[in-house]
Amino acid sequence: MEKIYVIHENNEWTGPLYKRFEELGLPYEDWNLTRGIINLNETPPEGIFYNRMSASSHTRGNRYAPELADAVLAWLDHYGRTVINGSGALNLEVSKVRQYMQLEKYGVKTPETIAAVGKEQLIEAAEEFRDRPFITKHNRAGKGLGVRLFRSPEGLKDYVESDDFDDSVDGITLIQEYVESPEPFITRCEFVGGELMYAVMVDTSDGFELCPADACSVEDLFCPAGTDAGRQPKFQVINGFDEPVIEKYKKVLRDNDIQIAGIEFIRDKDGKIYTYDINTNTNYNSNAEEAARQYGMLEIAKYLGYLLKVDTVTNK
């Protein structure tokens, strides 16, 4: 029997998807790539392969999971297997530089950004942002890793030369203009099958490190899920969301062979949209989805189930 194979490195994030597979009666197999062996001379099994590898795997002790996933994807591609979020997706997942170049290629505005390796080079690059606020972030990140706000190059110098300095796992730190929004929120657009499923408004008032996954509320105090007493929900699905940039997002995803992703943007005081992240390992917040009666993992399961049916018929 053909199956849906899920490539990942974090069991906490796969449970909601597997629950949907079971509800729909879809056969699946877990491929956790925290470690493993690939015999390149063996033929992979038949089925649909869904890549959910995360750029933040190293924060869970899985430093080389993306590299192993890259090898697996090359193996699957060689044998002509159907892969959702294949090598193109992984390339963008682990490099914000690649993300920004692809977004700009299709006319999507990104924040002014400089990439640097080395402490002296970071301090030098910060001079380009003198007299205006800027942020740092890791090139290979996820969960807002390495994101800090600075008001001057001197402030960055103090940080870089301190014991608190946190280098990116790939050695590349980005210095980026700080886009100041009149409201403390960003917007994340969720795509399944290359089409917009919904957009969600994310409250950023508690800090930069924000992701939708319910598991983050356990792992990261700066990534709360659900609601606090007397406050608006941290994540709210936006009904009837429609912006011209969505069509550009679709082209970026299609031409990088990405079928499932979340793309985040922020508006400045003039209403201009700046896009700053493509997350190909997208997760969803259950409270926000329940309020909107829209369910991302269910839509992913339906989409993969349809592809599995087509693949099974084709290979008979």
C-alpha positions as CSV (number, residue, x, y, z in Angstrom):
1,M,0.0,0.0,0.0
2,E,1.2,3.5,-0.8
3,K,1.5,5.9,2.1
4,I,2.1,9.5,3.0
5,Y,5.6,9.8,4.4
6,V,6.3,12.8,6.7
7,I,9.9,14.1,6.8
8,H,10.6,16.1,10.0
9,E,12.7,16.3,13.2
10,N,10.2,17.4,15.9
11,N,7.5,15.0,17.2
12,E,5.7,17.7,19.0
13,W,4.7,19.3,15.7
14,T,3.5,16.2,13.8
15,G,0.9,15.0,16.3
16,P,-1.9,17.3,15.0
17,L,-1.3,16.3,11.4
18,Y,-1.3,12.5,12.2
19,K,-4.5,13.0,14.1
20,R,-6.1,14.4,10.9
21,F,-4.6,11.5,8.8
22,E,-6.3,9.0,11.2
23,E,-9.6,10.9,11.1
24,L,-9.6,10.6,7.3
25,G,-8.3,7.0,7.2
26,L,-5.1,7.9,5.4
27,P,-2.1,5.6,5.6
28,Y,1.1,7.4,6.7
29,E,4.6,6.7,8.1
30,D,6.8,8.9,10.3
31,W,10.2,9.7,9.0
32,N,12.0,11.5,11.8
33,L,15.4,12.6,10.5
34,T,17.2,13.5,13.7
35,R,19.6,10.8,12.6
36,G,19.5,8.0,10.0
37,I,20.9,6.0,7.1
38,I,20.2,6.4,3.4
39,N,21.2,3.6,1.0
40,L,21.4,5.5,-2.2
41,N,21.3,2.2,-4.2
42,E,17.9,1.2,-2.8
43,T,14.7,2.3,-4.4
44,P,12.5,4.5,-2.1
45,P,9.0,3.2,-1.4
46,E,6.1,4.4,-3.5
47,G,3.9,7.2,-2.0
48,I,3.7,10.9,-1.3
49,F,6.5,12.5,0.7
50,Y,5.9,15.7,2.7
51,N,8.9,17.6,3.9
52,R,8.4,19.5,7.2
53,M,12.1,20.0,8.1
54,S,12.7,23.1,10.3
55,A,15.4,25.7,10.2
56,S,15.3,25.8,14.0
57,S,16.2,22.0,14.4
58,H,19.5,22.9,16.0
59,T,17.7,24.4,19.0
60,R,16.4,21.0,19.8
61,G,19.8,19.3,19.5
62,N,19.2,18.2,15.8
63,R,22.0,20.2,14.2
64,Y,22.3,18.1,11.1
65,A,18.7,17.2,10.4
66,P,18.3,19.7,7.6
67,E,21.5,18.3,5.9
68,L,20.1,14.7,6.2
69,A,16.8,15.9,4.9
70,D,18.6,17.5,1.9
71,A,20.2,14.1,1.1
72,V,16.9,12.3,1.4
73,L,15.2,14.8,-0.9
74,A,17.9,14.4,-3.5
75,W,17.4,10.6,-3.3
76,L,13.7,10.9,-3.7
77,D,14.0,13.3,-6.6
78,H,16.4,10.9,-8.4
79,Y,13.8,8.2,-8.3
80,G,11.0,10.5,-9.4
81,R,9.0,10.4,-6.2
82,T,6.3,13.0,-5.5
83,V,7.6,15.4,-2.9
84,I,5.7,18.2,-1.3
85,N,8.0,21.1,-0.3
86,G,11.0,19.5,-1.9
87,S,14.6,20.8,-2.2
88,G,13.5,24.3,-3.3
89,A,11.5,24.6,-0.1
90,L,14.4,23.4,2.1
91,N,16.8,25.8,0.5
92,L,14.6,28.7,1.5
93,E,13.7,27.3,4.9
94,V,17.4,27.4,6.0
95,S,18.4,30.8,4.5
96,K,16.6,34.1,4.9
97,V,19.1,35.5,2.3
98,R,17.6,33.1,-0.3
99,Q,14.1,34.0,0.8
100,Y,14.7,37.7,0.4
101,M,16.3,37.3,-3.0
102,Q,13.4,35.2,-4.3
103,L,10.8,37.6,-2.9
104,E,12.5,40.6,-4.5
105,K,12.8,38.7,-7.8
106,Y,9.0,38.7,-8.0
107,G,8.5,42.3,-6.9
108,V,7.8,41.6,-3.2
109,K,9.3,44.4,-1.0
110,T,11.6,43.1,1.8
111,P,13.3,45.2,4.5
112,E,16.7,46.6,3.7
113,T,19.1,43.9,4.8
114,I,22.9,43.3,5.1
115,A,24.4,39.9,5.7
116,A,27.7,39.6,7.6
117,V,30.0,37.0,9.0
118,G,32.4,38.1,11.8
119,K,31.9,40.4,14.8
120,E,34.0,43.2,13.3
121,Q,32.0,42.9,10.0
122,L,28.7,43.1,11.9
123,I,29.8,46.3,13.7
124,E,30.9,47.8,10.4
125,A,27.6,46.9,8.6
126,A,25.7,48.6,11.4
127,E,27.1,51.9,10.3
128,E,24.8,51.8,7.3
129,F,21.9,52.1,9.7
130,R,23.3,55.0,11.8
131,D,20.5,57.4,13.0
132,R,17.8,54.8,12.5
133,P,16.7,51.7,14.4
134,F,17.6,48.3,13.1
135,I,17.3,44.7,14.1
136,T,19.6,41.6,14.0
137,K,18.4,38.1,13.1
138,H,19.9,34.8,12.3
139,N,20.1,33.8,8.6
140,R,19.2,30.2,9.6
141,A,16.6,30.7,12.2
142,G,13.0,30.0,12.9
143,K,11.0,31.2,16.0
144,G,12.6,34.6,15.6
145,L,16.0,33.4,16.7
146,G,18.6,36.2,17.2
147,V,16.1,39.0,16.7
148,R,17.1,42.0,18.7
149,L,16.3,45.7,18.3
150,F,19.1,48.4,18.4
151,R,19.0,52.1,18.2
152,S,22.7,52.7,17.3
153,P,25.8,50.9,16.1
154,E,27.3,51.5,19.5
155,G,24.5,49.4,21.1
156,L,25.2,46.6,18.7
157,K,28.9,46.8,19.4
158,D,28.3,46.4,23.1
159,Y,26.1,43.4,22.4
160,V,28.5,41.7,19.9
161,E,31.4,42.1,22.3
162,S,29.5,40.7,25.3
163,D,28.9,37.1,26.5
164,D,25.2,37.5,25.5
165,F,26.0,37.5,21.8
166,D,24.2,34.6,20.0
167,D,25.7,33.7,16.6
168,S,23.7,32.1,13.9
169,V,24.2,28.4,13.5
170,D,25.5,29.0,9.9
171,G,27.6,32.0,11.0
172,I,25.6,34.5,9.0
173,T,23.9,37.3,11.0
174,L,21.5,39.7,9.2
175,I,21.3,43.4,10.1
176,Q,17.9,44.8,8.9
177,E,16.0,48.0,9.0
178,Y,13.4,48.1,11.7
179,V,10.0,48.5,10.1
180,E,7.9,50.4,12.7
181,S,4.2,49.5,12.5
182,P,1.5,51.8,14.0
183,E,-0.1,48.6,15.5
184,P,1.7,45.9,17.4
185,F,1.0,43.0,15.1
186,I,2.2,41.2,11.9
187,T,0.2,39.2,9.4
188,R,0.9,35.6,8.4
189,C,-0.6,34.2,5.2
190,E,-1.1,30.5,5.2
191,F,-1.0,28.5,1.9
192,V,-1.9,24.9,1.2
193,G,-1.6,23.5,-2.3
194,G,-0.2,26.9,-3.4
195,E,-3.4,28.7,-2.6
196,L,-4.2,31.0,0.3
197,M,-6.1,29.2,3.0
198,Y,-6.3,32.1,5.4
199,A,-4.4,35.0,7.0
200,V,-3.8,35.3,10.7
201,M,-3.0,38.5,12.7
202,V,-0.3,37.9,15.3
203,D,0.1,40.2,18.3
204,T,3.8,41.1,18.7
205,S,3.5,43.2,21.9
206,D,5.3,40.5,24.0
207,G,8.4,40.3,21.8
208,F,9.8,39.1,18.5
209,E,9.9,35.3,18.9
210,L,6.4,34.4,17.8
211,C,5.2,31.2,16.1
212,P,1.7,29.8,15.8
213,A,2.4,26.3,17.1
214,D,0.6,25.4,20.4
215,A,3.8,23.6,21.4
216,C,5.6,26.9,21.5
217,S,3.7,27.9,24.6
218,V,5.6,25.2,26.4
219,E,9.0,25.7,24.8
220,D,9.2,29.5,24.6
221,L,7.8,32.2,26.9
222,F,8.0,34.6,24.0
223,C,5.8,32.4,21.9
224,P,2.5,32.3,23.7
225,A,-0.5,30.5,22.3
226,G,-4.1,31.2,23.1
227,T,-5.3,34.1,25.3
228,D,-4.3,35.8,28.5
229,A,-6.9,37.1,30.9
230,G,-8.2,40.5,29.8
231,R,-6.3,40.5,26.5
232,Q,-7.1,40.0,22.9
233,P,-6.2,36.6,21.5
234,K,-2.5,36.4,20.5
235,F,-3.5,34.9,17.1
236,Q,-6.7,35.8,15.2
237,V,-7.7,34.5,11.8
238,I,-8.7,37.4,9.4
239,N,-11.9,36.8,7.5
240,G,-12.0,37.8,3.8
241,F,-8.3,38.7,3.7
242,D,-7.4,40.0,0.2
243,E,-4.2,41.9,-0.8
244,P,-2.5,42.3,-4.2
245,V,0.7,40.8,-2.8
246,I,-0.9,37.4,-2.4
247,E,-0.6,36.8,-6.2
248,K,3.1,37.5,-6.0
249,Y,3.4,35.2,-3.0
250,K,1.8,32.4,-5.1
251,K,4.4,32.9,-7.9
252,V,7.3,32.8,-5.4
253,L,5.9,29.5,-4.0
254,R,5.1,27.9,-7.3
255,D,8.5,28.7,-8.9
256,N,10.4,27.3,-5.8
257,D,8.3,24.1,-5.8
258,I,6.6,25.0,-2.4
259,Q,3.1,23.9,-1.9
260,I,2.6,24.5,1.9
261,A,4.0,27.6,3.6
262,G,3.3,30.6,5.9
263,I,4.5,34.0,4.7
264,E,4.8,36.9,7.1
265,F,4.6,40.6,6.5
266,I,4.4,43.9,8.4
267,R,2.9,47.3,7.4
268,D,4.7,50.5,8.2
269,K,3.0,53.8,9.2
270,D,2.2,54.5,5.5
271,G,0.5,51.2,5.0
272,K,3.4,49.8,2.9
273,I,3.9,46.0,3.2
274,Y,7.3,44.6,4.0
275,T,7.6,40.8,3.7
276,Y,10.3,39.2,5.9
277,D,9.8,35.5,6.3
278,I,8.8,32.3,4.4
279,N,8.2,29.4,6.7
280,T,7.9,26.1,4.9
281,N,7.4,24.2,8.1
282,T,4.2,25.9,9.0
283,N,2.2,25.2,12.1
284,Y,-1.2,26.5,13.3
285,N,-2.7,27.8,16.5
286,S,-5.7,25.7,17.7
287,N,-7.5,28.5,19.5
288,A,-7.4,30.8,16.5
289,E,-8.6,28.1,14.2
290,E,-11.4,27.0,16.5
291,A,-12.7,30.5,16.7
292,A,-12.7,30.8,12.9
293,R,-13.7,27.2,12.2
294,Q,-10.8,26.7,9.8
295,Y,-8.2,24.0,10.3
296,G,-4.8,24.1,8.6
297,M,-3.7,20.5,9.4
298,L,-7.1,19.2,8.2
299,E,-6.6,21.0,4.9
300,I,-3.1,19.7,4.6
301,A,-4.3,16.1,5.3
302,K,-7.0,16.5,2.6
303,Y,-4.5,17.8,0.1
304,L,-2.0,15.1,0.7
305,G,-4.8,12.5,0.6
306,Y,-5.9,13.7,-2.8
307,L,-2.3,13.5,-4.1
308,L,-1.9,10.0,-2.7
309,K,-5.1,8.9,-4.5
310,V,-3.8,10.3,-7.8
311,D,-0.4,8.8,-7.3
312,T,-1.8,5.4,-6.5
313,V,-4.0,5.4,-9.6
314,T,-1.1,6.5,-11.7
315,N,1.2,3.8,-10.5
316,K,-1.3,1.0,-11.0
